[in-house]
Amino acid sequence: MTIDAHHYRSYTGYAERERGSEDPELTHVGAGTPCGEYLRRYWHGIALSSELGELPLKIRIMGEDLVLFRNGRGEVGLIQRRCSHRGASLEYGRCEEAGIRCCYHGWLYAVDGTLLEAPAEPSDSPLFKNVRQGAYPALEYKGLIFAYLGPADTVPEFPIYDTFEIPGVEMVPYTCSFPCNWLQAQEN
């Protein structure tokens, strides 16, 4: 068999194998990025209510490592994963009546990040005024947990759309994982 090399000149795979680079202004959502700052101004569904049991749930959203938990009063908390005391992961914390207790030295945080207890510290310790665990507002609605990740002084009202309240229609919450950037999922 004879191969005519000229026959294959119209094949351009080698020349066109490079794709354009991503647009970091649109695809990066970490703190301080343009799109990250924009998206943080809205409420986002972050978990199913059914995923939240007796143990904290570690999540990663918009480039941040966080812990979602429910205290003994049924309130939902979303806080930074590393304890402000010694950096232990609060994913191993214990959910209690008033908040979440760090497994390392026992510091107890409320859902808003307020330090409630620090063993061996007197109740009038300046720690209670000066230490806070980073926390974000979170709420439950129809089987989903939503969070607002923007500045505290710009928290919008939680939107309840007319499609959420159609008489005789039952909303069934679910999750899907897409191993891609948020923009690719939205675009399709």
VOVEX-736391 format. One line per 5 residues: number of its first residue (from 1); their letters; for each residue x, z, y of C-alpha. Coordinates in steps of 0.5 Angstrom, whole numbers, plus 500, padded with zeros to 3 digits. Layout:
# residues N
NUM = A = X/Z/Y | ...
This chain:
# residues 188
1 = MTIDA = 500/500/500 | 503/498/507 | 501/503/513 | 500/499/520 | 503/505/525
6 = HHYRS = 499/501/530 | 493/502/527 | 493/510/528 | 495/509/536 | 488/511/538
11 = YTGYA = 488/518/535 | 490/523/540 | 490/530/537 | 497/531/538 | 496/529/545
16 = ERERG = 490/533/546 | 491/539/542 | 492/544/548 | 486/547/551 | 485/549/559
21 = SEDPE = 486/557/560 | 481/562/561 | 479/563/567 | 480/571/568 | 476/571/574
26 = LTHVG = 470/570/570 | 472/573/563 | 476/579/564 | 471/585/565 | 476/591/566
31 = AGTPC = 476/596/571 | 478/592/578 | 477/585/576 | 472/581/580 | 467/580/574
36 = GEYLR = 468/587/571 | 466/590/578 | 460/585/579 | 457/587/572 | 458/594/573
41 = RYWHG = 453/594/578 | 447/593/572 | 445/597/567 | 447/595/560 | 444/596/553
46 = IALSS = 450/599/549 | 447/602/543 | 441/603/539 | 438/610/539 | 438/610/531
51 = ELGEL = 446/609/532 | 447/616/535 | 446/622/530 | 449/629/530 | 456/626/531
56 = PLKIR = 459/622/537 | 460/615/537 | 466/611/540 | 465/605/544 | 469/600/548
61 = IMGED = 465/597/553 | 468/593/559 | 475/595/557 | 474/602/557 | 474/607/551
66 = LVLFR = 468/611/551 | 464/616/547 | 457/616/547 | 453/623/544 | 447/627/544
71 = NGRGE = 447/634/546 | 442/639/543 | 437/638/548 | 436/631/547 | 440/628/553
76 = VGLIQ = 445/622/552 | 452/623/555 | 457/617/556 | 464/620/557 | 471/617/557
81 = RRCSH = 474/618/550 | 480/622/552 | 479/630/554 | 481/631/561 | 485/637/558
86 = RGASL = 490/635/553 | 488/628/551 | 485/629/545 | 479/624/543 | 472/626/544
91 = EYGRC = 470/622/538 | 472/628/534 | 468/633/538 | 462/637/536 | 455/636/540
96 = EEAGI = 452/642/542 | 446/645/546 | 449/643/553 | 454/638/551 | 460/636/547
101 = RCCYH = 466/640/545 | 473/638/544 | 476/639/537 | 483/641/540 | 482/646/545
106 = GWLYA = 474/647/545 | 473/645/552 | 465/644/553 | 463/638/557 | 456/637/560
111 = VDGTL = 453/629/559 | 455/628/567 | 462/630/565 | 462/637/568 | 466/642/565
116 = LEAPA = 462/648/562 | 467/652/558 | 474/653/557 | 476/658/552 | 481/664/555
121 = EPSDS = 479/662/562 | 474/667/566 | 468/664/569 | 470/664/576 | 476/660/574
126 = PLFKN = 478/654/579 | 478/650/573 | 470/649/573 | 471/646/580 | 477/642/579
131 = VRQGA = 476/639/573 | 471/633/571 | 471/629/565 | 469/622/567 | 462/620/565
136 = YPALE = 457/615/566 | 449/615/567 | 446/613/560 | 438/613/558 | 434/611/552
141 = YKGLI = 428/606/553 | 424/604/547 | 430/605/542 | 436/603/546 | 441/606/550
146 = FAYLG = 443/603/556 | 449/605/561 | 451/604/568 | 458/603/569 | 459/602/577
151 = PADTV = 460/607/582 | 455/613/583 | 453/611/590 | 450/605/588 | 446/606/581
156 = PEFPI = 440/602/581 | 433/604/579 | 433/602/571 | 429/595/571 | 423/595/567
161 = YDTFE = 421/588/566 | 414/586/565 | 416/583/558 | 418/590/556 | 411/592/557
166 = IPGVE = 406/587/554 | 400/590/551 | 400/590/543 | 407/588/543 | 412/592/539
171 = MVPYT = 419/592/541 | 424/592/535 | 431/594/538 | 437/590/534 | 444/589/535
176 = CSFPC = 449/583/534 | 456/582/534 | 459/576/537 | 467/576/536 | 468/572/543
181 = NWLQA = 468/573/551 | 461/575/554 | 461/569/558 | 461/565/551 | 455/568/549
186 = QEN = 451/568/555 | 453/561/556 | 450/559/549
